[in-house]
């Protein structure tokens, strides 16, 4: 059984499905987290890749792939994730720390997840 966790980005976020902790990583619904952080997001069902854009940043994360990519100012950096994105109840779930930090937000944990956008 997965442990659910509350997520706050200024206000409590209500996700469907709920955010949960798996193998010490908090996973949240892909579209909801990117939109709440001000990014535009697309999902390619054929490749199972999520691509998000915010300002000058591009973030790419693939379902089942522990490597994610962040492009800023034309330079792409490969990030090794502790936990890959996954499909849960028909929804793509992504690691909240990686997504938040990749888009320039700070994140803290204190019995819940708190995201602070810059």
N, C-alpha and C positions, 0 to 999 in steps of 0.2 A: 504494500500500500504506500502511495506517495504522500509525503507531508506537504500540505498546502501552506502558502505564505502570503501575507498581505504585501502589496507594493504601493508606494506613495510616490507620485511625481507632482509635488505641490498639494495634491489631494489624493485620497485613496482611489486606486484604479480598480475597476471591476472588470475582470477578464472572464471570458467563457471559451475554453475551460480556464479554471483558476491557475495562477502561478503555483509551481511546486518545486520542491527540492529533490534532486536525484543525484546520488553520488557526490554530495557536497556542492552541487551547482544548482542555482535557481534558474528555472526555465519559465519563460513567459510567451504568450502568443505573439508571433512575429509581427503581424500587421499592427496590432494595438500598440506595441512598444515603440515601433518606428514612428508611427503617426503621432503618438503622445510626445515624442522627442523632436517633432517638427520635420521629419524626413518624409520623402516620397518613397514608396516601396513597390516593387514588382516581384512576382514569383513566376518562375519558369517551371511548369509542371513536368516538362520533358526531361530537364536536367536536374530538377529538384533544387534549384538555386534561388536564393533570395538576394535581390540587389536593391540597395537603398542609397538615396542621394540626399545630402544636406549641405547647403552652401558649396564649398569646394571639395567635399569628401564623398567618396563612393565606398560602400561597404558591400562585400559579397560573402555570403555564407551558404554552404551547401548542406543539405540534410545528410547526416551520416558521415560527414567529413570533419575531421578535427582541425583542419586548416581553414582559416578565414583570411580575407584580403581587404586591406584598407588602402585606398588610393587618395592621396592629398597632394596637390601641386604637381601632379604628373608622376609622383613616386609611389609605387605600390609596395606595401609591407605585408609580409605573411605573418599571421598570428597563429600560434599553436594553442588551440582551445583545450581546456580540461575535459569538456563534454561537448560532443557534436550536437548540432540542431537535430531535432527528431520530430516525427509525426505522432501526435497524441490526440485521440478522439477526433481525428480528421483535421487537426489544426497543426501548422508548423510552429514548433516551440523552439525558442532560441535562448542562449545564455544571456541573462540580463546584464551582468557585469560587462561582458565584452561589448554588447550593443551600446550600452550607455556611455562607456568610456570612449568607444570608437567615434561616437557622435559628440564628444566633448563635455559630457556630463560627469558629475561626481556621484559616487554611490557609497552608501554605508549600510550596515546591517545592525539591527538591534531588535531582535525578535520579529522584525519586518524589514523590508527593503525600502530605503529612502534614496530617491534620485534627485539630485540638485542640478538643474541646467545652468549653464554659464551664460 
